Amino acid sequence: MDKKLLLSEINSRNQGTLSTKLGIVFTEVGEDYLVAKMNVTSDLHQPSGVLHGGATAALAETVGSAASAVFCKKDNQILRGIELSINHVRGIKSGEVFARADAIKMGRTMQLWKISITDKDGKDISFAKLTTLTL
C-alpha cells in the first residue's frame, strides 16, 4: 500500500464536501488506523469561543467513515455511518485538532471505530464511537 498515494486519493475524494468547509485534511494512514487534522478557527467556535461540538463530531464521523472505506475494501460497497456518540472532555480555542480512527471490530457488514481527538500536544479533546455499515 502506497500510503502517500492513498492519502492523496482520500483528500481528493473529499474535495467539495463538508470536510473542505471544515478544513479537514487526512495526514496519516497506518496498517489499521487513519488520522486527519482540522484547524480550530473562530468560524468553528460555539458562542462561548471554543470549538463547537458539532464540528468535532463531523471530524470524528469523517475520519471514521473514511477509515471504513479504506480498510473494508469490497466490490461495489456502499458505506454508511449509522451511529455516532461523542464525549467532549476539554475545550480548545485555537490551533489544530487531530482525529485518529482505530478499528474496534471489523465485521463483514458492520464495523465499530474508536476515534480519539487530541490537540497538537496529545491532550484529549473528545472521544467518539462510530458504527459503520457496509452494504
C-alpha positions as CSV (number, residue, x, y, z in Angstrom):
1,M,0.0,0.0,0.0
2,D,1.5,3.3,-1.1
3,K,0.4,5.5,1.9
4,K,1.2,8.8,0.2
5,L,-0.9,8.0,-2.8
6,L,-3.7,6.7,-0.6
7,L,-3.8,9.9,1.5
8,S,-3.8,11.9,-1.8
9,E,-6.8,9.9,-3.0
10,I,-8.7,10.3,0.3
11,N,-8.1,14.0,0.3
12,S,-9.2,14.3,-3.3
13,R,-12.3,12.3,-2.8
14,N,-13.4,14.8,0.0
15,Q,-13.0,17.9,-2.1
16,G,-16.2,20.0,-2.3
17,T,-17.7,18.3,0.8
18,L,-18.3,19.3,4.4
19,S,-14.7,18.2,5.0
20,T,-13.5,21.0,2.8
21,K,-15.7,23.6,4.6
22,L,-14.3,22.4,7.9
23,G,-10.7,22.3,6.7
24,I,-10.3,18.6,7.4
25,V,-7.1,17.1,5.9
26,F,-6.1,13.5,6.1
27,T,-2.5,13.3,7.3
28,E,-1.5,9.7,8.2
29,V,-2.6,6.2,7.4
30,G,-1.3,3.1,9.1
31,E,-1.9,-0.6,8.8
32,D,-5.2,-0.3,10.8
33,Y,-5.7,3.4,11.5
34,L,-6.3,6.8,9.8
35,V,-5.6,10.3,11.0
36,A,-7.0,13.6,10.0
37,K,-6.4,17.2,11.3
38,M,-8.6,20.2,11.5
39,N,-7.7,23.8,12.2
40,V,-9.6,25.4,15.0
41,T,-10.7,28.9,14.0
42,S,-13.4,31.3,15.1
43,D,-15.5,30.0,12.2
44,L,-15.7,26.7,14.1
45,H,-16.4,28.2,17.5
46,Q,-19.6,27.9,19.6
47,P,-20.8,31.3,21.1
48,S,-18.6,30.8,24.2
49,G,-15.5,30.9,22.0
50,V,-14.4,27.2,21.9
51,L,-14.5,24.6,19.2
52,H,-18.2,23.6,18.5
53,G,-19.1,20.1,19.4
54,G,-20.9,19.7,16.1
55,A,-17.7,20.5,14.2
56,T,-15.8,18.0,16.4
57,A,-18.5,15.3,15.7
58,A,-18.2,16.0,12.0
59,L,-14.5,15.5,12.2
60,A,-15.0,12.2,14.0
61,E,-17.5,10.9,11.6
62,T,-15.4,12.0,8.6
63,V,-12.2,10.2,9.7
64,G,-14.1,7.1,10.9
65,S,-16.1,6.8,7.7
66,A,-13.0,7.3,5.6
67,A,-11.2,4.6,7.6
68,S,-14.1,2.3,7.0
69,A,-13.8,2.9,3.2
70,V,-10.0,2.3,3.3
71,F,-10.0,-0.8,5.4
72,C,-13.3,-2.5,4.3
73,K,-12.5,-3.0,0.6
74,K,-15.3,-4.8,-1.1
75,D,-16.5,-4.7,-4.7
76,N,-19.4,-2.2,-5.2
77,Q,-19.6,-1.4,-1.5
78,I,-21.7,1.3,-0.1
79,L,-20.7,2.6,3.4
80,R,-22.8,4.5,5.8
81,G,-22.3,5.8,9.3
82,I,-25.2,4.5,11.3
83,E,-24.4,5.7,14.9
84,L,-22.1,8.2,16.4
85,S,-21.6,9.0,20.1
86,I,-19.1,11.5,21.3
87,N,-17.9,12.9,24.6
88,H,-16.1,16.2,24.9
89,V,-13.6,16.4,27.7
90,R,-11.7,19.7,27.0
91,G,-12.4,22.8,25.1
92,I,-9.9,24.3,22.6
93,K,-9.9,27.9,21.2
94,S,-7.3,27.7,18.5
95,G,-4.6,25.5,16.9
96,E,-5.2,22.1,15.4
97,V,-7.0,19.0,16.5
98,F,-6.2,15.6,15.3
99,A,-8.6,12.7,15.0
100,R,-7.3,9.1,14.9
101,A,-9.7,6.3,13.9
102,D,-8.9,2.8,15.2
103,A,-10.9,-0.2,14.5
104,I,-12.5,-1.9,17.5
105,K,-14.4,-4.5,15.4
106,M,-14.2,-5.2,11.7
107,G,-17.2,-7.3,10.9
108,R,-18.3,-8.3,7.4
109,T,-21.1,-5.8,7.3
110,M,-20.7,-3.8,10.5
111,Q,-17.6,-2.0,11.8
112,L,-17.0,-0.2,15.1
113,W,-14.5,2.6,15.3
114,K,-12.9,4.4,18.2
115,I,-11.9,8.0,17.3
116,S,-9.6,9.9,19.6
117,I,-9.4,13.7,19.1
118,T,-6.4,15.4,20.6
119,D,-4.6,18.7,20.4
120,K,-1.1,19.1,19.0
121,D,0.4,18.1,22.4
122,G,-1.6,14.9,22.6
123,K,-4.1,16.3,25.2
124,D,-7.5,14.7,24.9
125,I,-10.3,16.9,23.5
126,S,-13.0,14.4,22.6
127,F,-13.6,10.7,22.3
128,A,-16.1,9.2,19.8
129,K,-17.5,5.8,18.8
130,L,-18.7,5.3,15.3
131,T,-20.6,2.4,13.9
132,T,-20.5,1.9,10.1
133,L,-22.4,-0.4,7.9
134,T,-21.1,-1.9,4.7
135,L,-23.9,-2.7,2.1
